[in-house]
Amino acid sequence: MPTYEYKCKKCGEFEAVQKMSDPPLSKCPTCKGKVERQIGGTGGFVLKGSNWVSKMSSSGEDLKKKADRFMKQTVGEVAEDIAKHSRPH
């Protein structure tokens, strides 16, 4: 689940772990004051482990490896696209 940053007019900034489908918080969990969700900075998304592959192909790569790499790229790009379009405006 992603972590969202909020700013309370009374308490300052805080983070909340929420599902992407959850509506943004409107009240501070501490003081019940009005909050605004902040636009996240460049907190990169890093994939670790042997299951994730580079977008770069190698000259000796067989067709199955190329197909697997392409499929993982496509799934990742679709997930990014969904995340971009599901943000509240």
Secondary structure, 3 states (H helix, E strand, C coil): CCEEEEEECCCEEEEEECCCCCCCCCECCCCCCEEEECCCCCCCCCCCCCCCCCCCCCCCCCHHHHHHHHHHHHHHHHHHHHHHHCCCC
